[in-house]
Amino acid sequence: MFKATASFPKSELYGLVSQMRRAAVSIPSNIAEGSTRGYRLEYIQFLRTAFASGAELETQLLLAKDLDFLVSGDFNDTNNLLTEVMKMLNKLITNLNLSKP
């Protein structure tokens, strides 16, 4: 995300750039924090928070594209990676919900 937002207008440094970078960092941070918890339900909650950060980032990517801050290739590459992460998180959450306590 840092590379994708590097070419954004300087006026967005404390706006959209900051929000996108924060959301991107929040995804793995919540996964890591949740994995250290001793309870499956707590882990699931942190995974859901990571998923929500992904949804937030998805919205911000679309906004950046609409504002012409991202070129097509950067948008497509970043969006495809995010889609894969979201699928993995969704599958992990589903499997943990189905597993026995």
N, CA, C and O atoms as a GROMACS GRO file, in nm:
protein
  404
    1MET      N    1   0.082  -0.119   0.000
    1MET     CA    2   0.000   0.000   0.000
    1MET      C    3   0.086   0.126   0.000
    1MET      O    4   0.048   0.229  -0.055
    2PHE      N    5   0.202   0.115   0.062
    2PHE     CA    6   0.290   0.232   0.070
    2PHE      C    7   0.338   0.271  -0.070
    2PHE      O    8   0.345   0.390  -0.102
    3LYS      N    9   0.370   0.173  -0.152
    3LYS     CA   10   0.414   0.202  -0.288
    3LYS      C   11   0.299   0.258  -0.373
    3LYS      O   12   0.318   0.351  -0.451
    4ALA      N   13   0.181   0.201  -0.356
    4ALA     CA   14   0.065   0.244  -0.436
    4ALA      C   15   0.024   0.388  -0.403
    4ALA      O   16  -0.024   0.459  -0.491
    5THR      N   17   0.043   0.431  -0.279
    5THR     CA   18   0.001   0.565  -0.239
    5THR      C   19   0.112   0.669  -0.252
    5THR      O   20   0.089   0.787  -0.228
    6ALA      N   21   0.232   0.626  -0.291
    6ALA     CA   22   0.346   0.718  -0.299
    6ALA      C   23   0.325   0.830  -0.400
    6ALA      O   24   0.379   0.939  -0.384
    7SER      N   25   0.247   0.803  -0.504
    7SER     CA   26   0.227   0.904  -0.608
    7SER      C   27   0.101   0.988  -0.587
    7SER      O   28   0.067   1.071  -0.672
    8PHE      N   29   0.031   0.967  -0.476
    8PHE     CA   30  -0.088   1.046  -0.448
    8PHE      C   31  -0.048   1.193  -0.428
    8PHE      O   32   0.066   1.222  -0.393
    9PRO      N   33  -0.142   1.284  -0.450
    9PRO     CA   34  -0.111   1.426  -0.426
    9PRO      C   35  -0.068   1.451  -0.281
    9PRO      O   36  -0.119   1.388  -0.188
   10LYS      N   37   0.025   1.541  -0.264
   10LYS     CA   38   0.074   1.574  -0.129
   10LYS      C   39  -0.038   1.621  -0.038
   10LYS      O   40  -0.032   1.603   0.084
   11SER      N   41  -0.142   1.680  -0.096
   11SER     CA   42  -0.255   1.727  -0.015
   11SER      C   43  -0.331   1.613   0.051
   11SER      O   44  -0.409   1.635   0.144
   12GLU      N   45  -0.310   1.490   0.003
   12GLU     CA   46  -0.377   1.373   0.060
   12GLU      C   47  -0.292   1.298   0.162
   12GLU      O   48  -0.336   1.196   0.215
   13LEU      N   49  -0.172   1.348   0.190
   13LEU     CA   50  -0.082   1.278   0.281
   13LEU      C   51  -0.147   1.250   0.416
   13LEU      O   52  -0.130   1.140   0.470
   14TYR      N   53  -0.219   1.345   0.471
   14TYR     CA   54  -0.282   1.328   0.602
   14TYR      C   55  -0.429   1.290   0.590
   14TYR      O   56  -0.500   1.283   0.690
   15GLY      N   57  -0.474   1.266   0.469
   15GLY     CA   58  -0.612   1.225   0.445
   15GLY      C   59  -0.617   1.081   0.398
   15GLY      O   60  -0.596   0.988   0.476
   16LEU      N   61  -0.645   1.064   0.271
   16LEU     CA   62  -0.664   0.932   0.214
   16LEU      C   63  -0.540   0.844   0.224
   16LEU      O   64  -0.551   0.725   0.252
   17VAL      N   65  -0.423   0.901   0.202
   17VAL     CA   66  -0.298   0.822   0.211
   17VAL      C   67  -0.284   0.764   0.351
   17VAL      O   68  -0.257   0.645   0.367
   18SER      N   69  -0.302   0.846   0.451
   18SER     CA   70  -0.289   0.801   0.589
   18SER      C   71  -0.393   0.695   0.623
   18SER      O   72  -0.361   0.595   0.689
   19GLN      N   73  -0.516   0.715   0.580
   19GLN     CA   74  -0.622   0.618   0.608
   19GLN      C   75  -0.595   0.484   0.541
   19GLN      O   76  -0.614   0.379   0.602
   20MET      N   77  -0.551   0.488   0.416
   20MET     CA   78  -0.525   0.364   0.343
   20MET      C   79  -0.409   0.287   0.404
   20MET      O   80  -0.415   0.164   0.419
   21ARG      N   81  -0.305   0.358   0.438
   21ARG     CA   82  -0.190   0.291   0.498
   21ARG      C   83  -0.224   0.232   0.634
   21ARG      O   84  -0.181   0.122   0.668
   22ARG      N   85  -0.301   0.306   0.711
   22ARG     CA   86  -0.341   0.258   0.844
   22ARG      C   87  -0.429   0.133   0.832
   22ARG      O   88  -0.412   0.037   0.908
   23ALA      N   89  -0.523   0.134   0.736
   23ALA     CA   90  -0.609   0.017   0.716
   23ALA      C   91  -0.527  -0.103   0.670
   23ALA      O   92  -0.550  -0.216   0.714
   24ALA      N   93  -0.431  -0.079   0.581
   24ALA     CA   94  -0.347  -0.188   0.530
   24ALA      C   95  -0.263  -0.250   0.641
   24ALA      O   96  -0.245  -0.372   0.645
   25VAL      N   97  -0.212  -0.169   0.731
   25VAL     CA   98  -0.131  -0.219   0.842
   25VAL      C   99  -0.220  -0.288   0.946
   25VAL      O  100  -0.176  -0.381   1.014
   26SER      N  101  -0.342  -0.242   0.958
   26SER     CA  102  -0.435  -0.298   1.057
   26SER      C  103  -0.470  -0.444   1.028
   26SER      O  104  -0.495  -0.521   1.121
   27ILE      N  105  -0.473  -0.482   0.902
   27ILE     CA  106  -0.512  -0.619   0.867
   27ILE      C  107  -0.416  -0.722   0.930
   27ILE      O  108  -0.459  -0.804   1.011
   28PRO      N  109  -0.288  -0.720   0.895
   28PRO     CA  110  -0.199  -0.820   0.956
   28PRO      C  111  -0.178  -0.798   1.106
   28PRO      O  112  -0.153  -0.894   1.179
   29SER      N  113  -0.189  -0.675   1.151
   29SER     CA  114  -0.173  -0.648   1.295
   29SER      C  115  -0.282  -0.717   1.376
   29SER      O  116  -0.254  -0.775   1.481
   30ASN      N  117  -0.405  -0.710   1.329
   30ASN     CA  118  -0.515  -0.775   1.400
   30ASN      C  119  -0.506  -0.927   1.391
   30ASN      O  120  -0.540  -0.997   1.487
   31ILE      N  121  -0.460  -0.978   1.278
   31ILE     CA  122  -0.441  -1.123   1.266
   31ILE      C  123  -0.336  -1.169   1.367
   31ILE      O  124  -0.356  -1.268   1.438
   32ALA      N  125  -0.225  -1.096   1.374
   32ALA     CA  126  -0.118  -1.132   1.466
   32ALA      C  127  -0.164  -1.123   1.611
   32ALA      O  128  -0.139  -1.214   1.690
   33GLU      N  129  -0.230  -1.015   1.645
   33GLU     CA  130  -0.275  -0.999   1.784
   33GLU      C  131  -0.376  -1.107   1.821
   33GLU      O  132  -0.369  -1.164   1.929
   34GLY      N  133  -0.468  -1.134   1.732
   34GLY     CA  134  -0.569  -1.236   1.759
   34GLY      C  135  -0.511  -1.374   1.775
   34GLY      O  136  -0.560  -1.454   1.855
   35SER      N  137  -0.405  -1.404   1.699
   35SER     CA  138  -0.346  -1.537   1.706
   35SER      C  139  -0.276  -1.563   1.839
   35SER      O  140  -0.252  -1.678   1.875
   36THR      N  141  -0.244  -1.458   1.912
   36THR     CA  142  -0.178  -1.476   2.042
   36THR      C  143  -0.278  -1.493   2.156
   36THR      O  144  -0.240  -1.524   2.268
   37ARG      N  145  -0.405  -1.472   2.125
   37ARG     CA  146  -0.508  -1.487   2.228
   37ARG      C  147  -0.527  -1.634   2.260
   37ARG      O  148  -0.507  -1.720   2.175
   38GLY      N  149  -0.566  -1.661   2.380
   38GLY     CA  150  -0.581  -1.800   2.423
   38GLY      C  151  -0.716  -1.861   2.391
   38GLY      O  152  -0.738  -1.979   2.417
   39TYR      N  153  -0.806  -1.782   2.335
   39TYR     CA  154  -0.941  -1.831   2.311
   39TYR      C  155  -0.980  -1.814   2.165
   39TYR      O  156  -0.955  -1.711   2.104
   40ARG      N  157  -1.040  -1.919   2.111
   40ARG     CA  158  -1.080  -1.920   1.971
   40ARG      C  159  -1.176  -1.805   1.938
   40ARG      O  160  -1.162  -1.741   1.834
   41LEU      N  161  -1.271  -1.778   2.025
   41LEU     CA  162  -1.369  -1.673   1.998
   41LEU      C  163  -1.303  -1.534   1.993
   41LEU      O  164  -1.344  -1.449   1.914
   42GLU      N  165  -1.202  -1.514   2.077
   42GLU     CA  166  -1.128  -1.387   2.071
   42GLU      C  167  -1.053  -1.376   1.939
   42GLU      O  168  -1.050  -1.269   1.878
   43TYR      N  169  -0.992  -1.485   1.896
   43TYR     CA  170  -0.920  -1.488   1.769
   43TYR      C  171  -1.015  -1.454   1.654
   43TYR      O  172  -0.982  -1.374   1.566
   44ILE      N  173  -1.132  -1.514   1.656
   44ILE     CA  174  -1.231  -1.487   1.552
   44ILE      C  175  -1.268  -1.339   1.551
   44ILE      O  176  -1.281  -1.279   1.444
   45GLN      N  177  -1.284  -1.280   1.668
   45GLN     CA  178  -1.319  -1.138   1.674
   45GLN      C  179  -1.209  -1.051   1.613
   45GLN      O  180  -1.240  -0.955   1.542
   46PHE      N  181  -1.085  -1.083   1.638
   46PHE     CA  182  -0.975  -1.008   1.578
   46PHE      C  183  -0.969  -1.029   1.427
   46PHE      O  184  -0.936  -0.938   1.352
   47LEU      N  185  -1.001  -1.150   1.383
   47LEU     CA  186  -1.007  -1.177   1.238
   47LEU      C  187  -1.119  -1.095   1.173
   47LEU      O  188  -1.103  -1.046   1.062
   48ARG      N  189  -1.229  -1.083   1.242
   48ARG     CA  190  -1.340  -1.000   1.190
   48ARG      C  191  -1.299  -0.852   1.183
   48ARG      O  192  -1.338  -0.781   1.090
   49THR      N  193  -1.223  -0.809   1.279
   49THR     CA  194  -1.172  -0.672   1.276
   49THR      C  195  -1.077  -0.653   1.158
   49THR      O  196  -1.081  -0.551   1.090
   50ALA      N  197  -0.992  -0.752   1.134
   50ALA     CA  198  -0.903  -0.748   1.018
   50ALA      C  199  -0.984  -0.744   0.889
   50ALA      O  200  -0.950  -0.670   0.796
   51PHE      N  201  -1.090  -0.824   0.882
   51PHE     CA  202  -1.176  -0.826   0.765
   51PHE      C  203  -1.242  -0.690   0.743
   51PHE      O  204  -1.253  -0.643   0.630
   52ALA      N  205  -1.286  -0.628   0.852
   52ALA     CA  206  -1.347  -0.495   0.843
   52ALA      C  207  -1.247  -0.392   0.792
   52ALA      O  208  -1.282  -0.303   0.715
   53SER      N  209  -1.122  -0.403   0.836
   53SER     CA  210  -1.018  -0.313   0.785
   53SER      C  211  -0.997  -0.335   0.636
   53SER      O  212  -0.971  -0.240   0.562
   54GLY      N  213  -1.009  -0.458   0.591
   54GLY     CA  214  -1.000  -0.487   0.448
   54GLY      C  215  -1.114  -0.424   0.370
   54GLY      O  216  -1.093  -0.372   0.261
   55ALA      N  217  -1.234  -0.429   0.427
   55ALA     CA  218  -1.348  -0.366   0.362
   55ALA      C  219  -1.330  -0.214   0.354
   55ALA      O  220  -1.365  -0.151   0.254
   56GLU      N  221  -1.276  -0.158   0.460
   56GLU     CA  222  -1.245  -0.015   0.463
   56GLU      C  223  -1.144   0.018   0.353
   56GLU      O  224  -1.160   0.116   0.280
   57LEU      N  225  -1.040  -0.062   0.342
   57LEU     CA  226  -0.937  -0.039   0.241
   57LEU      C  227  -0.994  -0.055   0.100
   57LEU      O  228  -0.957   0.019   0.009
   58GLU      N  229  -1.083  -0.150   0.082
   58GLU     CA  230  -1.146  -0.170  -0.048
   58GLU      C  231  -1.222  -0.044  -0.091
   58GLU      O  232  -1.212  -0.002  -0.207
   59THR      N  233  -1.296   0.015   0.001
   59THR     CA  234  -1.368   0.138  -0.027
   59THR      C  235  -1.273   0.252  -0.061
   59THR      O  236  -1.298   0.330  -0.153
   60GLN      N  237  -1.164   0.262   0.013
   60GLN     CA  238  -1.066   0.368  -0.011
   60GLN      C  239  -0.995   0.349  -0.144
   60GLN      O  240  -0.964   0.447  -0.212
   61LEU      N  241  -0.970   0.224  -0.183
   61LEU     CA  242  -0.911   0.197  -0.315
   61LEU      C  243  -1.003   0.244  -0.427
   61LEU      O  244  -0.958   0.307  -0.523
   62LEU      N  245  -1.130   0.214  -0.413
   62LEU     CA  246  -1.227   0.256  -0.515
   62LEU      C  247  -1.235   0.409  -0.523
   62LEU      O  248  -1.243   0.466  -0.631
   63LEU      N  249  -1.232   0.472  -0.408
   63LEU     CA  250  -1.234   0.619  -0.405
   63LEU      C  251  -1.109   0.676  -0.472
   63LEU      O  252  -1.118   0.769  -0.551
   64ALA      N  253  -0.993   0.620  -0.440
   64ALA     CA  254  -0.867   0.666  -0.500
   64ALA      C  255  -0.870   0.646  -0.652
   64ALA      O  256  -0.820   0.731  -0.726
   65LYS      N  257  -0.927   0.537  -0.697
   65LYS     CA  258  -0.939   0.512  -0.840
   65LYS      C  259  -1.031   0.616  -0.904
   65LYS      O  260  -0.999   0.672  -1.009
   66ASP      N  261  -1.146   0.641  -0.841
   66ASP     CA  262  -1.241   0.740  -0.893
   66ASP      C  263  -1.182   0.880  -0.899
   66ASP      O  264  -1.219   0.960  -0.985
   67LEU      N  265  -1.092   0.910  -0.807
   67LEU     CA  266  -1.028   1.042  -0.804
   67LEU      C  267  -0.904   1.048  -0.894
   67LEU      O  268  -0.835   1.150  -0.899
   68ASP      N  269  -0.878   0.939  -0.965
   68ASP     CA  270  -0.762   0.928  -1.054
   68ASP      C  271  -0.629   0.940  -0.982
   68ASP      O  272  -0.531   0.990  -1.037
   69PHE      N  273  -0.625   0.894  -0.857
   69PHE     CA  274  -0.500   0.890  -0.782
   69PHE      C  275  -0.423   0.762  -0.813
   69PHE      O  276  -0.301   0.757  -0.796
   70LEU      N  277  -0.494   0.660  -0.857
   70LEU     CA  278  -0.433   0.531  -0.889
   70LEU      C  279  -0.449   0.502  -1.038
   70LEU      O  280  -0.557   0.520  -1.093
   71VAL      N  281  -0.343   0.459  -1.100
   71VAL     CA  282  -0.354   0.416  -1.239
   71VAL      C  283  -0.413   0.275  -1.239
   71VAL      O  284  -0.407   0.205  -1.139
   72SER      N  285  -0.470   0.236  -1.351
   72SER     CA  286  -0.540   0.108  -1.362
   72SER      C  287  -0.459  -0.010  -1.313
   72SER      O  288  -0.509  -0.092  -1.236
   73GLY      N  289  -0.334  -0.019  -1.356
   73GLY     CA  290  -0.250  -0.132  -1.317
   73GLY      C  291  -0.230  -0.140  -1.167
   73GLY      O  292  -0.240  -0.247  -1.109
   74ASP      N  293  -0.201  -0.026  -1.104
   74ASP     CA  294  -0.182  -0.024  -0.959
   74ASP      C  295  -0.312  -0.062  -0.888
   74ASP      O  296  -0.310  -0.138  -0.790
   75PHE      N  297  -0.423  -0.009  -0.936
   75PHE     CA  298  -0.552  -0.042  -0.875
   75PHE      C  299  -0.579  -0.191  -0.888
   75PHE      O  300  -0.612  -0.256  -0.789
   76ASN      N  301  -0.565  -0.244  -1.008
   76ASN     CA  302  -0.595  -0.386  -1.031
   76ASN      C  303  -0.506  -0.477  -0.948
   76ASN      O  304  -0.555  -0.571  -0.885
   77ASP      N  305  -0.376  -0.449  -0.946
   77ASP     CA  306  -0.284  -0.532  -0.868
   77ASP      C  307  -0.319  -0.528  -0.718
   77ASP      O  308  -0.328  -0.632  -0.653
   78THR      N  309  -0.338  -0.409  -0.668
   78THR     CA  310  -0.368  -0.392  -0.526
   78THR      C  311  -0.504  -0.452  -0.491
   78THR      O  312  -0.517  -0.520  -0.389
   79ASN      N  313  -0.602  -0.428  -0.574
   79ASN     CA  314  -0.736  -0.481  -0.549
   79ASN      C  315  -0.736  -0.634  -0.554
   79ASN      O  316  -0.803  -0.698  -0.473
   80ASN      N  317  -0.663  -0.692  -0.649
   80ASN     CA  318  -0.655  -0.838  -0.657
   80ASN      C  319  -0.591  -0.899  -0.533
   80ASN      O  320  -0.637  -1.001  -0.482
   81LEU      N  321  -0.485  -0.836  -0.485
   81LEU     CA  322  -0.420  -0.884  -0.362
   81LEU      C  323  -0.515  -0.874  -0.242
   81LEU      O  324  -0.524  -0.966  -0.161
   82LEU      N  325  -0.584  -0.763  -0.233
   82LEU     CA  326  -0.678  -0.744  -0.123
   82LEU      C  327  -0.790  -0.846  -0.131
   82LEU      O  328  -0.832  -0.900  -0.028
   83THR      N  329  -0.839  -0.874  -0.250
   83THR     CA  330  -0.945  -0.973  -0.268
   83THR      C  331  -0.899  -1.110  -0.218
   83THR      O  332  -0.976  -1.180  -0.152
   84GLU      N  333  -0.776  -1.147  -0.248
   84GLU     CA  334  -0.722  -1.275  -0.201
   84GLU      C  335  -0.712  -1.279  -0.049
   84GLU      O  336  -0.747  -1.379   0.014
   85VAL      N  337  -0.666  -1.171   0.010
   85VAL     CA  338  -0.657  -1.164   0.157
   85VAL      C  339  -0.795  -1.176   0.220
   85VAL      O  340  -0.813  -1.247   0.319
   86MET      N  341  -0.893  -1.108   0.162
   86MET     CA  342  -1.030  -1.112   0.215
   86MET      C  343  -1.087  -1.253   0.205
   86MET      O  344  -1.155  -1.299   0.297
   87LYS      N  345  -1.061  -1.322   0.095
   87LYS     CA  346  -1.108  -1.460   0.080
   87LYS      C  347  -1.045  -1.551   0.185
   87LYS      O  348  -1.113  -1.635   0.244
   88MET      N  349  -0.914  -1.534   0.208
   88MET     CA  350  -0.846  -1.616   0.307
   88MET      C  351  -0.900  -1.590   0.447
   88MET      O  352  -0.922  -1.682   0.525
   89LEU      N  353  -0.922  -1.462   0.479
   89LEU     CA  354  -0.977  -1.428   0.610
   89LEU      C  355  -1.117  -1.487   0.626
   89LEU      O  356  -1.149  -1.542   0.731
   90ASN      N  357  -1.198  -1.474   0.524
   90ASN     CA  358  -1.335  -1.527   0.530
   90ASN      C  359  -1.334  -1.678   0.552
   90ASN      O  360  -1.411  -1.729   0.633
   91LYS      N  361  -1.248  -1.747   0.481
   91LYS     CA  362  -1.238  -1.893   0.494
   91LYS      C  363  -1.189  -1.932   0.634
   91LYS      O  364  -1.241  -2.025   0.695
   92LEU      N  365  -1.091  -1.860   0.685
   92LEU     CA  366  -1.039  -1.888   0.818
   92LEU      C  367  -1.146  -1.866   0.924
   92LEU      O  368  -1.163  -1.948   1.014
   93ILE      N  369  -1.218  -1.756   0.914
   93ILE     CA  370  -1.326  -1.726   1.009
   93ILE      C  371  -1.432  -1.836   1.003
   93ILE      O  372  -1.479  -1.884   1.106
   94THR      N  373  -1.471  -1.874   0.882
   94THR     CA  374  -1.572  -1.979   0.865
   94THR      C  375  -1.526  -2.110   0.927
   94THR      O  376  -1.602  -2.175   0.998
   95ASN      N  377  -1.403  -2.149   0.899
   95ASN     CA  378  -1.351  -2.275   0.954
   95ASN      C  379  -1.341  -2.272   1.106
   95ASN      O  380  -1.371  -2.371   1.172
   96LEU      N  381  -1.299  -2.160   1.161
   96LEU     CA  382  -1.291  -2.149   1.307
   96LEU      C  383  -1.430  -2.152   1.372
   96LEU      O  384  -1.448  -2.206   1.480
   97ASN      N  385  -1.527  -2.093   1.304
   97ASN     CA  386  -1.664  -2.096   1.355
   97ASN      C  387  -1.723  -2.236   1.352
   97ASN      O  388  -1.805  -2.273   1.436
   98LEU      N  389  -1.681  -2.315   1.254
   98LEU     CA  390  -1.734  -2.452   1.240
   98LEU      C  391  -1.662  -2.552   1.330
   98LEU      O  392  -1.715  -2.660   1.358
   99SER      N  393  -1.542  -2.517   1.374
   99SER     CA  394  -1.466  -2.611   1.457
   99SER      C  395  -1.524  -2.620   1.597
   99SER      O  396  -1.591  -2.528   1.645
  100LYS      N  397  -1.499  -2.732   1.660
  100LYS     CA  398  -1.548  -2.753   1.795
  100LYS      C  399  -1.470  -2.666   1.893
  100LYS      O  400  -1.349  -2.645   1.875
  101PRO      N  401  -1.538  -2.615   1.995
  101PRO     CA  402  -1.469  -2.530   2.095
  101PRO      C  403  -1.360  -2.601   2.170
  101PRO      O  404  -1.295  -2.541   2.256
   0.00000   0.00000   0.00000
